[in-house]
Amino acid sequence: LVSPCSCRGSVFYVHRECALQDYMYRADPLDWRCSVCKCPYLGEVRGQIAGACRGRIADATPEVQHLASCAVAMKGLTEEAWLLIQAKVDPGATVQGISSLAFAAQHGHA
């Protein structure tokens, strides 16, 4: 059992596989938040979700794969920086453009 998010009470601990299934049932492969508390998953579960995300986008268009790959890389940012980037990035964005947004977000310039 793990505690991968901010849930409390009877759902404080969950099976790793249950948290991963929670992610897999979502329409948006870039939504890495708990469906109960809406906080981002952390720790081992987050790593498993990153791997699952790559698998989920394997058949997507090259543009979507590019965006998702960048998003997986950016998930290491603080949650505030990631939310700013999610709000500003579009499918035509370049890795360099996303990196610029990430730098700005981390340094309070976004």
ZAVEXTOR-449614 format. One record per residue: x, y, z of N, C-alpha, C in turn; residue in one letter; residue number from 0. Coordinates in steps of 0.02 Angstrom, whole numbers, m for minus. Layout:
<pts>
pt nx=X; ny=Y; nz=Z; cax=X; cay=Y; caz=Z; cx=X; cy=Y; cz=Z; residu=A; num=NUM
...
</pts>
This chain:
<pts>
pt nx=42; ny=m60; nz=0; cax=0; cay=0; caz=0; cx=44; cy=62; cz=0; residu=L; num=0
pt nx=20; ny=114; nz=m35; cax=57; cay=177; caz=m40; cx=9; cy=235; cz=m27; residu=V; num=1
pt nx=37; ny=293; nz=m13; cax=m1; cay=355; caz=m6; cx=24; cy=404; cz=m58; residu=S; num=2
pt nx=m2; ny=399; nz=m120; cax=27; cay=437; caz=m176; cx=m2; cy=506; cz=m188; residu=P; num=3
pt nx=m46; ny=530; nz=m144; cax=m78; cay=595; caz=m156; cx=m97; cy=627; cz=m89; residu=C; num=4
pt nx=m143; ny=674; nz=m90; cax=m163; cay=709; caz=m28; cx=m225; cy=682; cz=4; residu=S; num=5
pt nx=m251; ny=625; nz=m19; cax=m311; cay=595; caz=11; cx=m298; cy=578; cz=84; residu=C; num=6
pt nx=m350; ny=580; nz=123; cax=m346; cay=564; caz=195; cx=m401; cy=515; cz=212; residu=R; num=7
pt nx=m400; ny=491; nz=273; cax=m452; cay=446; caz=296; cx=m446; cy=376; cz=267; residu=G; num=8
pt nx=m502; ny=347; nz=248; cax=m503; cay=277; caz=225; cx=m468; cy=268; cz=157; residu=S; num=9
pt nx=m455; ny=322; nz=121; cax=m420; cay=316; caz=56; cx=m349; cy=343; cz=59; residu=V; num=10
pt nx=m323; ny=352; nz=120; cax=m254; cay=376; caz=129; cx=m205; cy=327; cz=96; residu=F; num=11
pt nx=m214; ny=263; nz=108; cax=m172; cay=212; caz=77; cx=m212; cy=176; cz=23; residu=Y; num=12
pt nx=m179; ny=165; nz=m34; cax=m209; cay=128; caz=m89; cx=m158; cy=80; cz=m118; residu=V; num=13
pt nx=m181; ny=30; nz=m154; cax=m136; cay=m14; caz=m190; cx=m106; cy=25; cz=m249; residu=H; num=14
pt nx=m42; ny=14; nz=m264; cax=m11; cay=47; caz=m321; cx=m51; cy=35; cz=m385; residu=R; num=15
pt nx=m72; ny=m28; nz=m395; cax=m109; cay=m45; caz=m455; cx=m176; cy=m8; cz=m458; residu=E; num=16
pt nx=m208; ny=3; nz=m402; cax=m272; cay=40; caz=m402; cx=m262; cy=112; cz=m422; residu=C; num=17
pt nx=m208; ny=143; nz=m398; cax=m193; cay=212; caz=m418; cx=m177; cy=215; cz=m493; residu=A; num=18
pt nx=m141; ny=165; nz=m518; cax=m125; cay=163; caz=m589; cx=m189; cy=153; cz=m631; residu=L; num=19
pt nx=m234; ny=111; nz=m607; cax=m298; cay=100; caz=m642; cx=m339; cy=164; cz=m642; residu=Q; num=20
pt nx=m337; ny=202; nz=m588; cax=m372; cay=266; caz=m585; cx=m348; cy=311; cz=m642; residu=D; num=21
pt nx=m283; ny=311; nz=m654; cax=m255; cay=351; caz=m709; cx=m276; cy=322; cz=m777; residu=Y; num=22
pt nx=m272; ny=257; nz=m785; cax=m285; cay=225; caz=m850; cx=m357; cy=235; cz=m874; residu=M; num=23
pt nx=m404; ny=245; nz=m829; cax=m474; cay=254; caz=m848; cx=m490; cy=324; cz=m872; residu=Y; num=24
pt nx=m442; ny=369; nz=m870; cax=m453; cay=438; caz=m891; cx=m448; cy=447; cz=m966; residu=R; num=25
pt nx=m484; ny=496; nz=m991; cax=m480; cay=512; caz=m1062; cx=m415; cy=550; cz=m1077; residu=A; num=26
pt nx=m392; ny=592; nz=m1032; cax=m333; cay=634; caz=m1043; cx=m271; cy=600; cz=m1015; residu=D; num=27
pt nx=m225; ny=577; nz=m1059; cax=m165; cay=543; caz=m1034; cx=m117; cy=589; cz=m997; residu=P; num=28
pt nx=m128; ny=655; nz=m1001; cax=m84; cay=702; caz=m965; cx=m113; cy=724; cz=m898; residu=L; num=29
pt nx=m170; ny=695; nz=m879; cax=m200; cay=711; caz=m814; cx=m173; cy=661; cz=m763; residu=D; num=30
pt nx=m123; ny=683; nz=m724; cax=m90; cay=639; caz=m676; cx=m113; cy=654; cz=m605; residu=W; num=31
pt nx=m176; ny=675; nz=m598; cax=m202; cay=692; caz=m532; cx=m248; cy=636; cz=m506; residu=R; num=32
pt nx=m252; ny=632; nz=m440; cax=m297; cay=586; caz=m407; cx=m369; cy=607; cz=m423; residu=C; num=33
pt nx=m411; ny=559; nz=m439; cax=m481; cay=576; caz=m456; cx=m521; cy=596; cz=m395; residu=S; num=34
pt nx=m497; ny=581; nz=m335; cax=m533; cay=597; caz=m274; cx=m513; cy=666; cz=m248; residu=V; num=35
pt nx=m448; ny=677; nz=m234; cax=m426; cay=740; caz=m204; cx=m403; cy=791; cz=m256; residu=C; num=36
pt nx=m394; ny=770; nz=m318; cax=m373; cay=814; caz=m374; cx=m302; cy=839; cz=m367; residu=K; num=37
pt nx=m263; ny=810; nz=m322; cax=m192; cay=828; caz=m315; cx=m150; cy=782; cz=m358; residu=C; num=38
pt nx=m92; ny=806; nz=m381; cax=m50; cay=764; caz=m423; cx=m23; cy=703; cz=m385; residu=P; num=39
pt nx=m19; ny=647; nz=m421; cax=12; cay=587; caz=m392; cx=86; cy=600; cz=m382; residu=Y; num=40
pt nx=115; ny=568; nz=m330; cax=185; cay=577; caz=m312; cx=220; cy=510; cz=m308; residu=L; num=41
pt nx=286; ny=511; nz=m302; cax=326; cay=452; caz=m288; cx=324; cy=399; cz=m342; residu=G; num=42
pt nx=325; ny=335; nz=m319; cax=327; cay=278; caz=m365; cx=268; cy=278; cz=m413; residu=E; num=43
pt nx=210; ny=297; nz=m388; cax=150; cay=297; caz=m430; cx=158; cy=346; cz=m487; residu=V; num=44
pt nx=188; ny=403; nz=m473; cax=200; cay=453; caz=m525; cx=245; cy=425; cz=m580; residu=R; num=45
pt nx=297; ny=388; nz=m559; cax=342; cay=357; caz=m607; cx=306; cy=304; cz=m649; residu=G; num=46
pt nx=263; ny=265; nz=m618; cax=224; cay=215; caz=m656; cx=177; cy=249; cz=m705; residu=Q; num=47
pt nx=148; ny=304; nz=m684; cax=103; cay=340; caz=m729; cx=141; cy=369; cz=m788; residu=I; num=48
pt nx=202; ny=393; nz=m777; cax=243; cay=419; caz=m832; cx=253; cy=364; cz=m885; residu=A; num=49
pt nx=269; ny=304; nz=m863; cax=277; cay=248; caz=m909; cx=212; cy=231; cz=m945; residu=G; num=50
pt nx=157; ny=231; nz=m908; cax=92; cay=217; caz=m938; cx=72; cy=270; cz=m988; residu=A; num=51
pt nx=90; ny=332; nz=m973; cax=74; cay=388; caz=m1018; cx=108; cy=377; cz=m1085; residu=C; num=52
pt nx=171; ny=358; nz=m1084; cax=207; cay=344; caz=m1147; cx=172; cy=289; cz=m1186; residu=R; num=53
pt nx=149; ny=238; nz=m1152; cax=114; cay=184; caz=m1185; cx=47; cy=205; cz=m1214; residu=G; num=54
pt nx=12; ny=248; nz=m1178; cax=m54; cay=271; caz=m1201; cx=m50; cy=315; cz=m1263; residu=R; num=55
pt nx=6; ny=349; nz=m1273; cax=10; cay=394; caz=m1331; cx=48; cy=363; cz=m1389; residu=I; num=56
pt nx=66; ny=299; nz=m1383; cax=106; cay=266; caz=m1435; cx=73; cy=269; cz=m1504; residu=A; num=57
pt nx=6; ny=266; nz=m1508; cax=m29; cay=266; caz=m1572; cx=m54; cy=336; cz=m1591; residu=D; num=58
pt nx=m35; ny=386; nz=m1554; cax=m59; cay=454; caz=m1568; cx=m20; cy=484; cz=m1627; residu=A; num=59
pt nx=m44; ny=540; nz=m1651; cax=m9; cay=575; caz=m1705; cx=60; cy=598; cz=m1680; residu=T; num=60
pt nx=107; ny=610; nz=m1726; cax=174; cay=633; caz=m1705; cx=171; cy=697; cz=m1663; residu=P; num=61
pt nx=125; ny=742; nz=m1680; cax=120; cay=805; caz=m1643; cx=99; cy=791; cz=m1570; residu=E; num=62
pt nx=50; ny=747; nz=m1561; cax=27; cay=731; caz=m1493; cx=82; cy=693; cz=m1456; residu=V; num=63
pt nx=117; ny=648; nz=m1489; cax=172; cay=613; caz=m1457; cx=226; cy=661; cz=m1434; residu=Q; num=64
pt nx=241; ny=710; nz=m1475; cax=292; cay=761; caz=m1458; cx=270; cy=799; cz=m1396; residu=H; num=65
pt nx=209; ny=823; nz=m1396; cax=184; cay=861; caz=m1339; cx=184; cy=818; cz=m1276; residu=L; num=66
pt nx=160; ny=757; nz=m1282; cax=157; cay=713; caz=m1224; cx=227; cy=697; cz=m1198; residu=A; num=67
pt nx=275; ny=686; nz=m1242; cax=344; cay=673; caz=m1221; cx=373; cy=732; cz=m1183; residu=S; num=68
pt nx=360; ny=791; nz=m1208; cax=382; cay=852; caz=m1173; cx=347; cy=858; cz=m1105; residu=C; num=69
pt nx=283; ny=841; nz=m1104; cax=245; cay=845; caz=m1042; cx=272; cy=796; cz=m991; residu=A; num=70
pt nx=288; ny=735; nz=m1012; cax=316; cay=686; caz=m966; cx=382; cy=712; cz=m937; residu=V; num=71
pt nx=424; ny=743; nz=m979; cax=487; cay=771; caz=m955; cx=475; cy=828; cz=m906; residu=A; num=72
pt nx=424; ny=868; nz=m920; cax=411; cay=927; caz=m878; cx=377; cy=910; cz=m812; residu=M; num=73
pt nx=351; ny=849; nz=m804; cax=317; cay=831; caz=m742; cx=364; cy=835; cz=m682; residu=K; num=74
pt nx=429; ny=840; nz=m693; cax=475; cay=847; caz=m638; cx=476; cy=917; cz=m609; residu=G; num=75
pt nx=443; ny=964; nz=m642; cax=440; cay=1033; caz=m617; cx=395; cy=1037; cz=m556; residu=L; num=76
pt nx=397; ny=1094; nz=m522; cax=350; cay=1105; caz=m468; cx=280; cy=1104; cz=m498; residu=T; num=77
pt nx=230; ny=1087; nz=m459; cax=162; cay=1083; caz=m485; cx=138; cy=1151; cz=m510; residu=E; num=78
pt nx=158; ny=1206; nz=m477; cax=138; cay=1272; caz=m499; cx=166; cy=1287; cz=m569; residu=E; num=79
pt nx=230; ny=1271; nz=m579; cax=261; cay=1283; caz=m644; cx=227; cy=1239; cz=m697; residu=A; num=80
pt nx=213; ny=1177; nz=m680; cax=181; cay=1132; caz=m728; cx=112; cy=1158; cz=m749; residu=W; num=81
pt nx=73; ny=1183; nz=m701; cax=7; cay=1209; caz=m717; cx=11; cy=1269; cz=m763; residu=L; num=82
pt nx=61; ny=1312; nz=m752; cax=70; cay=1369; caz=m797; cx=88; cy=1346; cz=m867; residu=L; num=83
pt nx=131; ny=1296; nz=m872; cax=150; cay=1271; caz=m938; cx=91; cy=1239; cz=m973; residu=I; num=84
pt nx=53; ny=1198; nz=m937; cax=m6; cay=1165; caz=m966; cx=m53; cy=1217; cz=m995; residu=Q; num=85
pt nx=m60; ny=1273; nz=m961; cax=m106; cay=1325; caz=m983; cx=m82; cy=1360; cz=m1046; residu=A; num=86
pt nx=m17; ny=1359; nz=m1059; cax=11; cay=1399; caz=m1114; cx=34; cy=1358; cz=m1175; residu=K; num=87
pt nx=46; ny=1294; nz=m1166; cax=75; cay=1253; caz=m1220; cx=19; cy=1229; cz=m1267; residu=V; num=88
pt nx=34; ny=1231; nz=m1332; cax=m13; cay=1204; caz=m1382; cx=23; cy=1149; cz=m1420; residu=D; num=89
pt nx=m15; ny=1107; nz=m1459; cax=16; cay=1051; caz=m1493; cx=71; cy=1070; cz=m1543; residu=P; num=90
pt nx=73; ny=1132; nz=m1565; cax=125; cay=1154; caz=m1611; cx=188; cy=1179; cz=m1577; residu=G; num=91
pt nx=190; ny=1176; nz=m1511; cax=246; cay=1202; caz=m1473; cx=310; cy=1161; cz=m1486; residu=A; num=92
pt nx=366; ny=1194; nz=m1482; cax=430; cay=1159; caz=m1490; cx=459; cy=1144; cz=m1422; residu=T; num=93
pt nx=506; ny=1097; nz=m1421; cax=540; cay=1081; caz=m1358; cx=574; cy=1144; cz=m1330; residu=V; num=94
pt nx=605; ny=1183; nz=m1374; cax=639; cay=1244; caz=m1353; cx=588; cy=1293; cz=m1323; residu=Q; num=95
pt nx=530; ny=1300; nz=m1354; cax=478; cay=1345; caz=m1328; cx=453; cy=1322; cz=m1261; residu=G; num=96
pt nx=443; ny=1256; nz=m1254; cax=420; cay=1230; caz=m1190; cx=473; cy=1239; cz=m1136; residu=I; num=97
pt nx=536; ny=1229; nz=m1154; cax=590; cay=1239; caz=m1107; cx=593; cy=1312; cz=m1084; residu=S; num=98
pt nx=581; ny=1359; nz=m1130; cax=580; cay=1430; caz=m1112; cx=524; cy=1445; cz=m1063; residu=S; num=99
pt nx=465; ny=1415; nz=m1076; cax=409; cay=1425; caz=m1030; cx=424; cy=1395; cz=m962; residu=L; num=100
pt nx=456; ny=1336; nz=m962; cax=473; cay=1303; caz=m899; cx=521; cy=1346; cz=m859; residu=A; num=101
pt nx=573; ny=1373; nz=m891; cax=621; cay=1416; caz=m856; cx=586; cy=1477; cz=m827; residu=F; num=102
pt nx=543; ny=1509; nz=m868; cax=507; cay=1568; caz=m845; cx=461; cy=1552; cz=m787; residu=A; num=103
pt nx=428; ny=1495; nz=m792; cax=381; cay=1476; caz=m738; cx=418; cy=1462; cz=m673; residu=A; num=104
pt nx=475; ny=1428; nz=m677; cax=513; cay=1412; caz=m617; cx=543; cy=1475; cz=m585; residu=Q; num=105
pt nx=553; ny=1527; nz=m624; cax=584; cay=1587; caz=m598; cx=535; cy=1645; cz=m590; residu=H; num=106
pt nx=470; ny=1628; nz=m591; cax=419; cay=1678; caz=m578; cx=407; cy=1730; cz=m633; residu=G; num=107
pt nx=425; ny=1713; nz=m695; cax=416; cay=1760; caz=m750; cx=361; cy=1740; cz=m798; residu=H; num=108
pt nx=322; ny=1689; nz=m782; cax=270; cay=1664; caz=m829; cx=206; cy=1703; cz=m821; residu=A; num=109
</pts>
